């Protein structure tokens, strides 16, 4: 996992740049990157694809967070 790159991706997502964040997240395949990838698809409104990525996060599920921004902040804390 590249924590620095994923932290940049989270910050981009929090700033509303879904596309740039997604380009970074898809370059990694660890559980944290997969979680971020899942949240990005949740933000996009692609529930099926989001759940696909949640299945690769070692226990997290789509319904864990009602608010995607709160979820991004949790990922940010994990990476910091």
C-alpha positions in Angstrom: 0.0 0.0 0.0 1.2 3.5 -0.8 -0.3 5.5 2.1 0.9 8.8 0.7 -0.8 8.3 -2.7 -4.0 7.0 -1.1 -4.0 10.0 1.3 -3.8 12.3 -1.7 -6.6 10.4 -3.3 -8.8 10.8 -0.2 -8.1 14.5 -0.1 -9.0 14.8 -3.8 -12.2 13.0 -3.2 -13.0 15.3 -0.2 -12.3 18.3 -2.5 -14.8 16.9 -5.0 -12.3 15.6 -7.6 -13.8 12.1 -7.9 -12.0 11.4 -11.2 -8.5 12.2 -10.0 -9.1 10.3 -6.8 -10.4 7.3 -8.7 -7.3 7.2 -11.0 -5.1 6.9 -8.0 -7.2 4.4 -6.1 -7.5 2.0 -9.0 -3.7 1.7 -9.1 -3.6 -0.2 -5.8 -5.2 -3.4 -4.7 -4.9 -3.5 -0.9 -7.9 -3.4 1.4 -7.6 0.3 2.1 -7.4 1.2 -1.6 -10.4 -1.1 -2.3 -12.3 0.6 0.5 -11.6 4.0 -1.1 -12.5 2.6 -4.5 -15.8 1.4 -3.0 -16.6 4.8 -1.5 -15.8 6.6 -4.8 -18.3 4.4 -6.6 -20.8 5.0 -3.8 -20.4 8.8 -4.4 -20.8 8.2 -8.2 -24.1 6.4 -7.5 -22.9 3.1 -8.9 -24.2 0.8 -6.1 -23.4 -2.5 -7.8 -19.8 -1.5 -8.5 -19.4 0.0 -5.0 -20.5 -3.3 -3.4 -18.1 -5.2 -5.7 -15.2 -3.2 -4.2 -16.6 -3.4 -0.6 -16.4 -7.2 -1.0 -12.6 -6.7 -1.3 -12.2 -4.7 1.9 -11.9 -7.4 4.5 -15.2 -6.9 6.3 -16.6 -3.5 5.4 -20.0 -3.3 3.7 -21.9 -0.7 1.7 -24.2 0.0 4.6 -21.5 0.8 7.2 -21.7 4.5 6.5 -24.7 6.5 5.5 -22.6 9.5 4.5 -19.7 9.0 2.1 -17.9 12.1 3.3 -17.8 10.7 6.8 -16.4 7.5 5.4 -13.7 9.3 3.5 -12.7 11.1 6.7 -12.4 7.6 8.4 -10.1 6.5 5.6 -8.1 9.7 5.9 -7.7 9.0 9.7 -6.6 5.5 9.0 -3.9 6.7 6.5 -2.7 9.5 8.7 
